Amino acid sequence: MGALEQLADALAEYTEPAVRLSGVVSEATSTDRYMRGLSAHAALGDQLLIQHHDGTALAEVVRIDREIVTASPYERRAAAFLGAEAALMGRFELRPGEAWLGRVVDALGRPLDDAGPLAKGPKRAVDADPPKALKRAPLNRALRTGVKVLDIFAPLVEGQRVGIFAGSGVGKSTLLGMIGAAARFDVVVAAMVGERGREVSELLDGPLATHRDRTVAVVSTGDETPMMRRLAPMTAMSVAEHFREQGRRVLLVVDSLTRYAHAARDVALAAGEAPVSRGYPPSVFADMTRLVERAGRTAGQGSITAVFAVLVDGDDMDEPVADTARGTLDGHIVLSRAISEQGRWPAVDPLGSLSRLADKAFRPDEWELSRRLRTLISRFEDTRDLRLLGGYKSGSDPELDKAVQLVPHVYDALVQIPTDAPSEDAFAELAALLAARNGGSTADAPSA
């Protein structure tokens, strides 16, 4: 960039507007600030810069009444006093670029690591619109995750949006890290929403360590405000969209979509929105759908393959957030507590998991083998109690005999821990293992 371009960029960045609209704080609570003088000029989602005793703090407009504008600060330290000036700043924008690769930022795009300030790229809205339906490219490129149980039973394609559904402590974050460790993406954007602080380093220095130089981590831990936790996935999505527009293949990992919904619920309730479904206001589900729809593959550009962790409260798959996510996403990966208690990791339930784009990811022989394995596993699990009670006799049912002989070896073959190398060809590895065990038949397996 030449000197003239640098000067123009600096002027665009730092020149003060000719007129700045301001109001005054007339009331404050622990979560919200109420301003007079801005109702005729502010819009929902606009940013306010509020003066307080220690400097300034940024807040977002969440409600507009005839005389009062309600805004929620992003940070808890925003201890505004009555009469404080609140300047209207317009929509919140980020400036992601190549310099963001390998960095850790907060929901506002500020660096959290010790690698210095971030160089700025082109401006882009955080709350952008999803791509238009006719601007999307078809999803037909198979994508191997390197996780055997997924590649065999719930395969992904480039640009797909899937959810990992599980209760607490069943391995959602671990599985997300294993998917992120796959070397098949140009950029990885990881949003950690409402997580424990220690889990940030565990993810970056663990599964993503070998790809740290092409990973952007957006972090909002559980101790931060609902505004920051609500903003973090949108910030991560904006960063992913920037690299998609450059033609990159991007993996977006959000852990978790449920905590994003919880934060959106807290903000909406504080703004006066009425709850309609188990305490959730309707805007929460609209915001979830809008966020998910921003991912995908666009014509003539790159792709965003998005994996969202969904915390199933009380292992209830029909609770509102899980139900909405399952209906919106292109597939769901279900983790089972019973499987994890058996020591099988990752604890993916092959029968409960589904990819709506499996026909685009499989070859015909892979499709047939996956179907046959599902049938055998279903038969094996359906008759588990019968066999434990001694009601099964070998030779009376050839199909069940085959399931009893084969399925335990399949389960052993699918065990994979984060320190294992990603699978290059899950079907070939499964066929080779079954062939090596005299008790397993590989008649239906494709050749390695």
C-alpha positions as CSV (number, residue, x, y, z in Angstrom):
1,M,0.0,0.0,0.0
2,G,1.4,3.4,-1.0
3,A,1.7,6.5,1.3
4,L,-1.5,8.1,-0.2
5,E,-3.5,4.9,0.4
6,Q,-2.2,4.7,4.0
7,L,-3.1,8.4,4.6
8,A,-6.6,7.8,3.3
9,D,-7.1,4.8,5.5
10,A,-5.9,6.6,8.5
11,L,-8.3,9.5,7.8
12,A,-11.2,7.2,7.3
13,E,-10.4,5.5,10.6
14,Y,-9.7,8.4,12.9
15,T,-11.5,11.5,11.5
16,E,-14.3,12.5,13.9
17,P,-17.8,12.9,12.4
18,A,-19.0,16.4,11.8
19,V,-22.0,15.9,14.0
20,R,-22.2,13.3,16.9
21,L,-25.6,12.6,18.4
22,S,-25.6,12.2,22.2
23,G,-28.0,11.5,25.0
24,V,-27.7,11.3,28.8
25,V,-28.0,8.4,31.2
26,S,-31.2,8.9,33.2
27,E,-31.3,5.5,34.9
28,A,-29.0,2.5,35.4
29,T,-29.4,-1.1,36.6
30,S,-26.8,-3.9,36.9
31,T,-27.5,-4.9,33.3
32,D,-28.9,-2.0,31.4
33,R,-28.5,1.8,30.9
34,Y,-31.5,4.1,30.1
35,M,-30.8,7.2,28.0
36,R,-32.9,10.2,27.1
37,G,-32.5,12.2,23.9
38,L,-31.8,9.5,21.4
39,S,-35.1,7.8,20.7
40,A,-35.6,9.7,17.4
41,H,-32.2,8.7,16.1
42,A,-31.1,5.3,17.4
43,A,-31.9,1.9,15.9
44,L,-31.8,-1.5,17.5
45,G,-28.3,-2.9,17.4
46,D,-26.6,0.5,17.3
47,Q,-23.6,1.1,19.5
48,L,-23.4,3.7,22.2
49,L,-20.2,5.0,23.8
50,I,-21.0,5.8,27.4
51,Q,-18.8,8.0,29.6
52,H,-18.2,6.8,33.2
53,H,-15.8,7.6,36.0
54,D,-13.0,5.4,34.6
55,G,-13.3,6.4,30.9
56,T,-15.7,5.0,28.3
57,A,-17.7,1.8,27.8
58,L,-19.4,0.4,24.7
59,A,-23.1,-0.7,24.9
60,E,-25.7,-1.9,22.4
61,V,-29.2,-0.6,21.9
62,V,-31.6,-3.4,22.8
63,R,-34.9,-1.4,23.1
64,I,-36.3,1.9,22.0
65,D,-39.3,3.6,23.6
66,R,-40.8,7.0,22.9
67,E,-38.6,8.8,25.4
68,I,-36.1,6.2,26.5
69,V,-33.4,4.2,24.8
70,T,-32.3,1.0,26.6
71,A,-28.7,-0.2,26.0
72,S,-26.8,-3.1,27.5
73,P,-23.0,-2.6,28.2
74,Y,-20.6,-5.3,26.9
75,E,-18.4,-5.1,30.1
76,R,-19.3,-5.2,33.7
77,R,-17.0,-2.3,34.6
78,A,-19.3,0.1,32.7
79,A,-20.4,1.9,36.0
80,A,-22.2,4.8,34.3
81,F,-23.4,7.6,36.5
82,L,-26.6,9.6,36.1
83,G,-26.2,12.4,33.6
84,A,-23.3,10.6,31.8
85,E,-23.0,11.3,28.1
86,A,-24.0,8.5,25.7
87,A,-22.8,9.1,22.1
88,L,-24.4,7.2,19.2
89,M,-21.8,5.3,17.2
90,G,-23.8,3.4,14.6
91,R,-23.5,-0.3,13.8
92,F,-20.7,-2.4,15.2
93,E,-18.2,-3.4,12.6
94,L,-15.0,-5.6,12.6
95,R,-11.9,-5.4,10.5
96,P,-10.6,-8.9,10.2
97,G,-7.6,-9.8,8.0
98,E,-4.7,-12.1,7.5
99,A,-3.0,-10.8,10.6
100,W,-5.8,-12.4,12.7
101,L,-4.6,-15.9,11.8
102,G,-3.0,-17.5,14.8
103,R,-4.5,-14.9,17.2
104,V,-6.9,-15.0,20.1
105,V,-9.5,-12.2,20.4
106,D,-12.5,-11.3,22.5
107,A,-16.0,-10.8,21.2
108,L,-15.2,-7.1,20.4
109,G,-12.2,-8.2,18.3
110,R,-9.6,-7.0,20.8
111,P,-6.5,-9.2,21.2
112,L,-6.3,-11.4,24.3
113,D,-2.8,-12.9,23.6
114,D,0.5,-11.1,24.0
115,A,1.2,-10.9,20.3
116,G,0.7,-7.1,19.9
117,P,-2.1,-5.1,18.2
118,L,-4.0,-6.5,15.3
119,A,-3.5,-5.1,11.8
120,K,-6.9,-4.1,10.3
121,G,-8.6,-5.4,7.2
122,P,-11.7,-4.2,5.4
123,K,-14.7,-3.2,7.5
124,R,-17.6,-5.7,7.8
125,A,-20.8,-5.8,9.8
126,V,-20.9,-8.3,12.7
127,D,-24.7,-8.8,12.3
128,A,-24.6,-9.4,8.5
129,D,-27.4,-10.9,6.5
130,P,-27.2,-14.6,5.4
131,P,-26.4,-15.2,1.7
132,K,-29.5,-15.2,-0.5
133,A,-30.9,-18.6,-1.4
134,L,-30.0,-18.3,-5.1
135,K,-26.4,-17.2,-4.3
136,R,-25.5,-20.4,-2.6
137,A,-23.5,-23.1,-4.3
138,P,-24.6,-26.8,-4.1
139,L,-23.1,-28.9,-1.3
140,N,-21.6,-31.9,-3.0
141,R,-17.9,-32.0,-2.0
142,A,-17.3,-34.9,0.5
143,L,-15.3,-33.8,3.5
144,R,-13.4,-36.3,5.6
145,T,-13.2,-35.3,9.2
146,G,-10.6,-37.9,10.2
147,V,-13.0,-39.1,13.0
148,K,-13.9,-42.7,12.0
149,V,-17.3,-42.9,13.5
150,L,-18.4,-39.7,11.8
151,D,-17.0,-40.6,8.4
152,I,-18.8,-43.9,8.5
153,F,-22.2,-43.0,10.1
154,A,-22.6,-39.2,9.8
155,P,-20.4,-38.0,7.0
156,L,-19.9,-34.3,6.2
157,V,-19.7,-32.3,3.0
158,E,-18.0,-28.9,2.5
159,G,-20.3,-26.1,3.6
160,Q,-22.6,-28.3,5.8
161,R,-23.9,-27.1,9.2
162,V,-24.1,-29.8,11.8
163,G,-24.7,-30.0,15.6
164,I,-23.1,-32.1,18.3
165,F,-25.8,-32.8,20.8
166,A,-25.0,-34.1,24.3
167,G,-25.4,-33.5,28.0
168,S,-22.6,-32.1,30.1
169,G,-19.4,-34.1,30.4
170,V,-20.0,-36.5,27.5
171,G,-17.2,-35.1,25.2
172,K,-18.7,-32.4,23.0
173,S,-15.6,-30.1,23.3
174,T,-13.2,-33.0,22.8
175,L,-15.0,-34.1,19.6
176,L,-15.1,-30.5,18.3
177,G,-11.3,-30.3,18.8
178,M,-10.8,-33.6,16.9
179,I,-12.8,-32.3,14.0
180,G,-10.9,-29.0,14.1
181,A,-7.6,-30.9,14.0
182,A,-8.3,-32.2,10.6
183,A,-5.9,-30.8,8.0
184,R,-8.5,-30.4,5.3
185,F,-9.4,-26.8,6.0
186,D,-7.6,-23.6,5.0
187,V,-8.7,-21.7,8.1
188,V,-10.2,-22.7,11.4
189,V,-12.3,-20.2,13.4
190,A,-13.1,-21.4,16.9
191,A,-15.7,-19.5,19.0
192,M,-15.7,-20.5,22.7
193,V,-18.9,-19.2,24.3
194,G,-19.5,-19.4,28.0
195,E,-16.7,-21.9,28.5
196,R,-14.3,-22.3,31.5
197,G,-11.2,-20.2,31.1
198,R,-8.9,-23.2,31.3
199,E,-10.6,-24.8,28.3
200,V,-9.3,-22.1,26.0
201,S,-5.6,-23.2,26.4
202,E,-6.6,-26.8,26.4
203,L,-8.2,-26.5,22.9
204,L,-5.5,-24.3,21.4
205,D,-2.6,-26.2,22.8
206,G,-4.2,-29.6,22.4
207,P,-6.1,-30.6,19.2
208,L,-5.5,-27.4,17.4
209,A,-1.9,-27.0,18.3
210,T,-0.6,-28.2,14.9
211,H,-2.9,-25.8,13.1
212,R,-2.5,-22.8,15.4
213,D,-1.0,-20.6,12.7
214,R,-4.2,-20.8,10.7
215,T,-6.7,-20.7,13.6
216,V,-8.6,-17.6,14.8
217,A,-10.0,-18.1,18.3
218,V,-12.9,-15.9,19.6
219,V,-13.3,-16.2,23.3
220,S,-16.0,-15.2,25.7
221,T,-15.8,-17.1,28.9
222,G,-18.6,-17.8,31.3
223,D,-17.7,-14.9,33.7
224,E,-18.3,-12.3,31.0
225,T,-21.6,-10.5,30.4
226,P,-24.4,-12.0,28.4
227,M,-23.8,-9.3,25.8
228,M,-20.2,-10.5,25.2
229,R,-21.4,-14.2,25.1
230,R,-24.1,-13.3,22.7
231,L,-21.7,-11.3,20.4
232,A,-18.9,-13.9,20.3
233,P,-20.5,-16.3,17.8
234,M,-21.4,-13.4,15.5
235,T,-17.9,-12.1,15.7
236,A,-16.5,-15.6,14.8
237,M,-19.0,-15.9,11.9
238,S,-17.9,-12.5,10.6
239,V,-14.3,-13.6,10.6
240,A,-15.2,-16.8,8.9
241,E,-17.2,-14.9,6.2
242,H,-14.1,-12.7,5.6
243,F,-12.0,-15.7,4.7
244,R,-14.8,-17.4,2.8
245,E,-15.0,-14.3,0.5
246,Q,-11.3,-14.9,-0.3
247,G,-12.1,-18.4,-1.6
248,R,-10.9,-20.2,1.5
249,R,-12.3,-23.4,3.0
250,V,-13.2,-22.4,6.6
251,L,-14.2,-24.6,9.5
252,L,-16.2,-22.7,12.1
253,V,-16.5,-24.4,15.5
254,V,-18.9,-22.9,18.0
255,D,-18.9,-24.2,21.6
256,S,-21.6,-23.9,22.4
257,L,-24.8,-22.8,20.6
258,T,-26.8,-23.4,23.8
259,R,-24.8,-20.9,25.8
260,Y,-25.3,-18.4,23.0
261,A,-29.0,-19.0,23.3
262,H,-28.8,-18.5,27.0
263,A,-27.0,-15.2,26.6
264,A,-29.5,-14.0,24.0
265,R,-32.4,-15.0,26.3
266,D,-30.9,-13.0,29.2
267,V,-30.5,-9.9,27.0
268,A,-34.0,-10.2,25.5
269,L,-35.6,-10.7,28.9
270,A,-33.8,-7.7,30.4
271,A,-35.0,-5.6,27.5
272,G,-38.6,-6.5,28.3
273,E,-39.4,-9.3,25.8
274,A,-41.9,-11.8,26.9
275,P,-40.9,-15.5,27.2
276,V,-42.9,-18.0,25.1
277,S,-41.2,-21.4,25.3
278,R,-39.7,-22.6,28.6
279,G,-38.5,-19.1,29.4
280,Y,-37.1,-18.3,26.0
281,P,-38.4,-15.2,24.1
282,P,-39.1,-15.7,20.4
283,S,-36.2,-13.6,19.2
284,V,-33.8,-16.2,20.6
285,F,-34.9,-18.8,18.0
286,A,-34.9,-16.2,15.2
287,D,-31.4,-15.2,16.1
288,M,-30.2,-18.8,16.2
289,T,-31.6,-19.5,12.8
290,R,-30.1,-16.3,11.4
291,L,-26.6,-17.2,12.8
292,V,-26.7,-20.7,11.4
293,E,-27.9,-19.6,7.9
294,R,-24.8,-17.3,7.5
295,A,-22.6,-20.4,7.2
296,G,-22.5,-22.6,4.0
297,R,-21.0,-22.4,0.6
298,T,-21.5,-19.5,-1.7
299,A,-21.2,-19.4,-5.5
300,G,-17.9,-18.3,-6.8
301,Q,-16.4,-18.1,-3.3
302,G,-15.2,-20.4,-0.5
303,S,-17.2,-22.2,2.1
304,I,-17.9,-22.2,5.8
305,T,-18.4,-25.7,7.3
306,A,-20.0,-25.0,10.7
307,V,-20.0,-27.4,13.7
308,F,-22.1,-26.3,16.7
309,A,-22.1,-27.9,20.1
310,V,-25.6,-28.1,21.6
311,L,-25.8,-28.7,25.3
312,V,-28.9,-30.8,25.9
313,D,-30.3,-29.8,29.3
314,G,-31.1,-32.9,31.3
315,D,-30.4,-35.1,28.2
316,D,-33.7,-33.9,26.8
317,M,-33.4,-33.8,23.0
318,D,-36.8,-32.0,22.8
319,E,-36.0,-29.0,24.9
320,P,-36.4,-25.7,22.9
321,V,-32.8,-24.9,21.9
322,A,-32.0,-28.5,20.9
323,D,-35.2,-28.9,19.0
324,T,-34.7,-25.6,17.1
325,A,-31.1,-26.5,16.3
326,R,-32.0,-30.0,15.1
327,G,-34.6,-28.6,12.7
328,T,-32.3,-25.9,11.4
329,L,-29.0,-27.7,10.9
330,D,-28.1,-30.1,8.1
331,G,-27.4,-33.0,10.5
332,H,-27.0,-33.9,14.1
333,I,-24.3,-35.9,15.9
334,V,-25.7,-37.4,19.1
335,L,-23.3,-38.3,22.0
336,S,-24.6,-40.9,24.4
337,R,-23.8,-41.0,28.1
338,A,-24.3,-44.8,28.2
339,I,-21.6,-45.2,25.4
340,S,-19.2,-42.9,27.2
341,E,-19.7,-45.0,30.4
342,Q,-18.7,-48.1,28.4
343,G,-15.3,-46.4,27.6
344,R,-16.0,-46.0,23.9
345,W,-14.7,-42.6,22.7
346,P,-15.9,-40.6,21.0
347,A,-19.3,-41.5,22.5
348,V,-21.2,-41.0,19.2
349,D,-24.5,-42.9,18.9
350,P,-24.4,-44.3,15.4
351,L,-28.1,-44.9,15.3
352,G,-29.1,-41.6,16.7
353,S,-26.8,-39.5,14.5
354,L,-27.8,-38.4,11.1
355,S,-26.3,-36.4,8.2
356,R,-28.9,-35.0,5.8
357,L,-26.3,-34.8,3.1
358,A,-24.9,-38.4,3.4
359,D,-25.9,-39.2,-0.2
360,K,-23.5,-36.4,-1.3
361,A,-20.6,-37.6,0.8
362,F,-20.7,-41.4,0.2
363,R,-19.7,-43.4,-2.8
364,P,-22.3,-46.1,-3.6
365,D,-20.3,-48.9,-1.9
366,E,-19.7,-46.7,1.2
367,W,-23.4,-45.9,1.3
368,E,-24.3,-49.6,1.2
369,L,-21.8,-50.6,3.9
370,S,-22.9,-47.8,6.2
371,R,-26.5,-48.9,5.8
372,R,-25.6,-52.5,6.5
373,L,-23.6,-51.6,9.6
374,R,-26.5,-49.5,10.9
375,T,-28.9,-52.5,10.4
376,L,-26.5,-54.8,12.3
377,I,-26.0,-52.4,15.1
378,S,-29.7,-51.8,15.5
379,R,-30.3,-55.5,15.7
380,F,-27.5,-56.0,18.2
381,E,-28.8,-53.2,20.5
382,D,-32.5,-54.2,20.2
383,T,-31.7,-57.7,21.4
384,R,-29.2,-56.7,24.2
385,D,-31.7,-57.4,27.0
386,L,-32.8,-60.6,25.4
387,R,-29.3,-61.9,25.1
388,L,-28.4,-60.9,28.7
389,L,-31.4,-63.0,29.9
390,G,-30.2,-66.0,28.0
391,G,-33.0,-65.9,25.4
392,Y,-30.7,-66.0,22.4
393,K,-29.4,-69.2,20.8
394,S,-26.8,-69.2,18.1
395,G,-28.1,-70.5,14.8
396,S,-31.7,-69.6,15.2
397,D,-31.4,-66.2,13.4
398,P,-28.6,-65.9,10.9
399,E,-28.9,-62.0,10.8
400,L,-28.6,-61.8,14.6
401,D,-25.8,-64.3,14.6
402,K,-23.9,-62.0,12.2
403,A,-24.6,-58.9,14.3
404,V,-23.4,-60.6,17.5
405,Q,-20.3,-61.8,15.8
406,L,-19.4,-58.5,14.0
407,V,-20.7,-55.5,16.0
408,P,-18.4,-55.8,19.0
409,H,-15.4,-55.6,16.6
410,V,-16.9,-52.6,14.9
411,Y,-17.3,-50.8,18.2
412,D,-13.6,-51.6,19.0
413,A,-12.6,-50.3,15.6
414,L,-14.4,-47.0,16.1
415,V,-12.6,-46.1,19.3
416,Q,-10.5,-43.0,18.8
417,I,-8.9,-40.6,21.3
418,P,-7.7,-37.0,20.6
419,T,-4.0,-38.1,20.6
420,D,-4.7,-40.6,17.8
421,A,-3.8,-39.5,14.2
422,P,-6.8,-38.5,12.1
423,S,-8.1,-41.4,10.0
424,E,-7.2,-41.1,6.3
425,D,-9.8,-43.7,5.1
426,A,-12.2,-44.9,7.8
427,F,-13.8,-47.5,5.6
428,A,-10.5,-49.0,4.6
429,E,-9.3,-49.0,8.2
430,L,-12.4,-50.7,9.4
431,A,-12.2,-53.4,6.7
432,A,-8.6,-54.1,7.5
433,L,-9.3,-54.4,11.2
434,L,-12.2,-56.8,10.6
435,A,-10.1,-58.8,8.2
436,A,-7.4,-59.2,10.8
437,R,-9.9,-60.6,13.3
438,N,-11.0,-64.1,12.5
439,G,-14.4,-63.5,14.1
440,G,-15.3,-60.6,11.8
441,S,-16.8,-61.0,8.3
442,T,-15.9,-58.3,5.8
443,A,-18.0,-59.5,2.9
444,D,-19.8,-56.2,2.7
445,A,-16.8,-54.0,3.2
446,P,-15.3,-52.1,0.3
447,S,-11.7,-53.0,-0.6
448,A,-9.0,-50.9,1.1
